[in-house]
């Protein structure tokens, strides 16, 4: 199956850990994705999402200036882009909260 159309999509990664952002970004670029945007704070994520209009957002739950759940709700005020949570938190309540708010995975 040819997935090359995916490589033209714009991805936004939001996480406060620089090393993780670099690692995931490098993996996606090695896989052929051309545009991988990154943000480390809620404020930066909102600005980037509004300016760059990503096709997918990968979002951490814990950020230095807020939380991913609130950020996702804010994103939903101006975009319906798919959102996936990527987090080290492993509690079922957190997973259900994200999915209950409308996360795609």
C-alpha positions, 0 to 999 in steps of 0.5 A, a space after each residue: 500500500 502506498 502511504 506517500 501521501 502521508 509524508 506531505 502532512 504537517 505534524 505538530 509534536 507538543 512535549 516539554 522534553 527536548 530529547 523526546 521531541 528530537 527523537 520522535 521528530 527524527 524518526 518521523 523525518 526518517 520515515 519520510 515526513 517532510 514537515 514536523 513542527 514542535 512546541 514545548 509549551 501550551 502557548 507555543 503550541 497554540 501559536 504554532 497550531 494557528 500559524 501552521 495549521 497541522 494535519 495531526 497533533 501529537 500531544 503530551 499530557 503534562 506541560 510546564 504552563 498547563 496540561 494537555 487536556 485543557 490544551 486539547 479543549 482549546 484546540 477544539 475551539 478552532 480546529 478539528 485536526 486529529 489529536 493523539 496523546 503521547 504520555 508517560 502517564 499510565 493511569 486508566 483515568 488519564 486515558 479515559 479523560 483524554 478519550 472522553 474529551 475527544 482525543 483520537 488515540 
